């Protein structure tokens, strides 16, 4: 076996000598992207590992009884029965979610039973989006922290009160059980697992192959301030303004400036904006500046004072106070935790 290893990798984490079997669990009405995002991530990691002469991931789509499984989008997947892997060493199991999980979970006993059994021999169990309901049903999240789609957090917590739902996290690792937020967060989850297995270089290779420009850490928020503003608007009233604001955060974004951009009087704008978005214009500007600063702290090497001025805070101290007020952490500590 060649001795070359990706940066930060050890022979133990690579488990040199055999491929690692990864099972992607299909069931009727599952969400296709919940599975294909992680599946493609592990496939792309295999490309890089083979280039390095190292054993790749051995990926399979399985279901309880095998055969065709129809996703909620109407795509039918060919699956192998889980019995095919009864005597094989399983490394990782990934369970996707479904928008119909509230109905599906009541009849999930057989699948949950199998997940509980395979968890005893698998190195790692994982779920994407509402797949966390299946892991919880199998008893794998008891007294553990977990993530799921933000719209299903309350339901997950109420159905399984013994776990602790993290409503904001992109993904959560609790010992050898990993859970992620909705849909595309499964790619973030997969990149983190691949980095744990193979090192940062392989994970970055996968991110480039998938054209994932921003690799989000598990502790980052699954909520986008801009997306939330657009969702809460209840219409297209301020869509143009919300598209303009991120490109002009370094300017003085007073109520008068924003009102003029929206072609409204300042008084009517302030009233209508609060009514439509649930926050004042000043608060909207603050959280957009905060989100922009977070991205720069994660992805650039600009110094903190430069970031503060570019995002419109004026100086480092004002940005520090905003971070403390909203995130209970300083910009410097945030960078230490999340910088790529």
GIJO-V255664 format. One record per backbone hydrogen bond with DSSP energy under -1.0 kcal/mol. NH is the residue of the N-H (numbers start at 1). CO is the residue of the C=O. Records with the same first field share a line. If there is no record, write none. Layout:
NH->CO, CO
This chain:
9->6
14->10
15->11
16->11
18->15
20->56
22->58
23->92
24->60
25->94
26->62
29->70
30->27
31->97
35->32
36->32
37->33
39->35
40->36
41->37
42->38
43->39
44->40
45->41
46->42
47->43
48->44
49->45
50->46
51->47
52->48
53->50
54->49
58->20
60->22
62->24
63->80
67->79
69->77
71->75
72->30
74->71
77->69
79->67
80->61
82->63
84->81
85->82
86->83
88->85
91->21
92->21
93->124
94->23
95->126
101->98
103->100
104->100
105->101
107->104
108->105
112->108
113->109
114->110
115->111
116->112
117->113
118->114
119->115
120->117
121->118
122->118
124->91
125->176
126->93
127->178
128->95
129->181
131->128
132->129
133->130
135->131
136->132
137->133
138->134
139->136
140->135
143->162
144->141
146->164
152->149
156->152
157->153
158->154
159->155
160->156
163->160
164->144
166->146
170->218
172->179
174->177
177->174
178->125
179->172
181->170
185->182
186->183
187->184
189->185
190->186
191->187
192->188
193->189
194->190
195->191
196->192
197->193
198->194
199->195
203->199
204->200
205->201
206->202
207->203
208->204
209->205
210->206
211->208
212->207
220->217
222->168
228->224
229->225
230->226
231->227
232->228
233->229
242->238
243->239
244->240
245->241
248->245
251->248
253->251
254->252
258->254
259->255
260->256
261->257
262->258
263->260
264->259
269->265
270->266
271->267
272->268
273->269
274->270
275->271
276->272
277->273
278->274
284->280
285->281
286->282
287->283
288->284
289->285
290->286
291->287
292->288
293->289
294->290
295->291
296->292
297->293
298->294
299->295
300->296
307->303
308->304
309->305
310->306
311->307
313->308
319->315
320->316
321->317
322->318
323->319
324->320
325->321
326->322
327->323
334->330
335->331
336->332
337->333
338->334
339->335
340->298
